[in-house]
Amino acid sequence: MTDYPHHPEQAAVRGLLGAVGEALGGPVPREWREAITAVPRHRFLPERIWLDDGHGGYEPCDLPTDHDRWFDSAYADLPVVTQVNDGEEPPDPAGAWPSSSASAPSIVVRMLRDLDVRPGMRVLEIGTGTGWNAALLAHRLGPGHVASVEIDARVARQAQAALNAAGLTVDVVCGDGSLGWHRRLPYDRIISTCSVRRIPWAWIEQTRPGGIVLTPWDNPMLC
Ligand SMILES: C[S@@+](CC[C@H](N)C(=O)[O-])C[C@H]1O[C@@H](n2cnc3c(N)ncnc32)[C@H](O)[C@@H]1O
């Protein structure tokens, strides 16, 4: 990913950490502050993202032609849609619906905080998306400790490429996350970034006794 000297990255990261701290009602925990500083969010976004069009829909925003808006979106405490219509972009943006996104940074940090990871733990993430959340975990836990399952092959490939480019080792697996992943068992933590209505039994089976399964509990199951 290209660097943009006219957008001081450090200032953007500082601004983001401030916004996340405000949303959380207190400073971002030191370990996650360090990870966010070391692993810039914009390096995990594709060149085309999709932004709110102000009318309840989405419009494309391309890095090469609209880099200020693109960069500002990368460092706002907001989710960023990174794929629409399962990768089959509609001819008319009015027909776009989000199929993959980078979660809002304050949600990411809140979940990482609640996940309560410590050095040496093995973590499985469900819903790799951009790979940024997996990258933060890998920065904290080191190589061989983080695996992530993504259902969309193209999204999984892009995340793996971004993680490799950042020098972070994560096993990105393309598959249905409701089945977990059968390698590197058992996990100390399973974190899902897509909502479920029922906890898949595989997640329980693959988590060691006393471990934690953390998931949004909301919409109809995306997993
Ligand atoms: C909110 S996004 C991921 C955010 C991501 N962790 C990040 O840091 O950018 C949720 C992701 O879950 C993926 N997904 C949906 N259903 C899934 C399933 N059954 N198994 C694995 N991934 C799934 C979607 O394709 C999407 O990329």
The ligand as a Gaussian input file, in Angstrom:
#p B3LYP/6-31G(d) Opt

LIG

0 1
 C      -17.509000      -7.157000      10.092000
 S      -16.657000      -8.005000       8.839000
 C      -15.067000      -8.336000       9.480000
 C      -14.287000      -7.259000      10.171000
 C      -12.868000      -7.665000      10.280000
 N      -12.595000      -8.549000      11.370000
 C      -11.886000      -6.523000      10.207000
 O      -11.036000      -6.384000      11.074000
 O      -11.937000      -5.808000       9.225000
 C      -17.365000      -9.643000       8.933000
 C      -16.752000     -10.628000       7.954000
 O      -17.308000     -11.911000       8.237000
 C      -17.365000     -12.613000       7.028000
 N      -18.289000     -13.746000       7.207000
 C      -19.630000     -13.745000       7.130000
 N      -20.109000     -14.983000       7.361000
 C      -19.035000     -15.760000       7.605000
 C      -18.870000     -17.145000       7.912000
 N      -19.911000     -17.986000       8.008000
 N      -17.625000     -17.622000       8.095000
 C      -16.558000     -16.804000       8.004000
 N      -16.649000     -15.488000       7.706000
 C      -17.867000     -14.979000       7.516000
 C      -17.800000     -11.584000       6.009000
 O      -17.460000     -11.995000       4.691000
 C      -17.004000     -10.345000       6.487000
 O      -15.778000     -10.259000       5.796000

